């Protein structure tokens, strides 16, 4: 309302209105009052100076009871000189009072907004989109050829001619040479005619419309070969980071955009995958990955880690699976280093990308096998990542599959909404005039769990592991510490009866018998120390209890080629193929030694494979320092030997007591009624060791030890006998 007044007064004061932003609000009342005072103090109100016209301000009361509209009129010098000084001073004071009232209201609004932001649950909408690079988006490419109804055999012939290279690695055939003799002249002409839907000038506009319509807070674009175009078009709301693929011939890369009103970027890191060595010994690098650490602008929520990547091509080529596994292991290695370096080891992680794999679980399972058996510290994302389910994301004549993914940590985030992937009529393919890429976007809205909710879930996971039978994700060392603190209500470093009862009530675990007392009877002095809290978790979490065990079974099928067992020699060859190229032969042999198979056993079946891989390490452990084989290949003393001997008896007794507690309950019958999907099921009449030999990540490969204690049967209330022979 006062823009005209501000402009006039700024002209009198010799200042630009646009160059003097005012914190008090959009009207700039505080600034106007300041200029008015300056005019009165320096030049005298109502005076004419240097030929400038004096501005007279008149007020009207037509804007409501709280504000007055101020109009500026250009008066003649004679009229201005007759305005009384007292009247102008009164108007100035009224203007200052109005400024003060508006400043007070703005302060109240700021405080209210801060409260809303502090109390609101953090949500973030994430978009993953392979936009089909302009230099790859041609219908004449052998993976498209729309309009030519060709068989899979003819397409394979075209691919063979397309990939032919001369001695210098230069392609021998270009379009249409690699299709001639396979496609007819009419088919070639139809392919060229349907190339119109692939034209970049048409597609780029539609791509931008799709991205803006989805309105995501964080955007991951792969096959991005025009980063400046999207940077400029999205610059109104989003900032951007970009990392190009390493090959000169590859013009595209990975880009991450974030809404600047919601996030600040704390750090970014891009790297190129090392896929192996060529004939000359040089490292082959083709694909890349980009990691961005984002800080929320408001509140104290943990930062958010976004990973954008594009893995090796051709999801139907099994030989490329090993390359993709090697790339995933490098992602996990760099993610661990990146989050550790920036103090974000516990930050939520969202991985977005075109993974070019039909079975994401297979890739994760094989990569997990590498890092489990390697014994290196790894990020919990490899253990606890969850896929957002969608339909097929790439539909062409050559394939119809789901290869684009958004993965997240379910213990830190929950899905609020998944934008449906379009369903095409039978026979329709993309890109088309309606869909500008050969991939559909994957868009998901998440909500971050608050800290107390995460603490409750961690405590629930421990109780489920020790007293229940459900499958679950393994917890890290920090997560176990958080779970212990949830139970330790009085912070005495021990969990007592009242602590356990209060925690179970808060977890809504309504047992119909005194399971708290039965559980405490398994521990010395009927209390749980932190060390025994960890041991109880470790001895009860075996390979059959881990929720992601199916991915390890996928990994075994990959190693064995579908057979029921795999010789150690073949397993060693597979390990050499999928481990990062920085691993030496000695390290690969050390990995196999950690399998710790019985003497004379040369074949590994799927059950033994899953068991020994789970036994090898835990998500939070770095076991290389316990290695008996140094990098030089020589045997070295293990610093963990003494620890094994000191804790063996105590851990074995604890394992016995917990197993006996489970055996004392009626088989197959639930012993608790728990709301909100927390149902603990305890079984009886299990044979000792039926749940599989437990493993201890704190003492890898050791025989587990047990602590003396009592366990009372809820039915007979009698003491259960000790069975020290249970393994």
Protein Blocks (a to p, Z undefined) as FASTA:
>chain_A
ZZmmmmmmmmmnopafklmccfkbmnommmmmmmmmmmmmmnoghiaeehiacddddddf
keojkbccdddddddfklmmmpcfklmmmmmmmmmmmmmmmmmmmmmmmmmmmmmmmmpc
cddddddddehiaklmcfkbmklogoiacdfklmmmmmmmmmpccfkopafbdcfklmgo
kacfklmmmmmmmmmmmpmklmmmmmmmmmmmnopabdcdehiablmlmmmmmmmmpccd
ddddfblklmbdcdddddfklbccfbdcdddddfbdcfkopacdfbdcdddddddfedjb
dcdddddddddehjllmklmmmmmmmmmmmmmmmmmmmmmnopamgccdddddehpablm
lmmmmmmmmmmmnopacdfklmmgccdddddfbdcfkbccdfbdcdddfklbccfbdcdd
ddddehiacddfklmcfbdcdddddddddfklmmmmmmmmmmmmmmmmbdcddddfklmm
mmmmmmmmnonopacfklmmmmmmmnopacfbdfklmmmmmpghhiacfklmmmmmmmmm
cfklpmklmmmmmmmmmmnnopabdcfklmmmmmmmmmcfkbcfklmmmmmmmnopaehi
abdcfklmmmmmmmmpcfkbcfklmpcbdfkopacddfklmmmmmmmmmmmmmmmmmmmm
mmmpcehiafbdceehiacdddehiaehklopaddfklghiacdddddddddfklopacd
ddfkbZZ
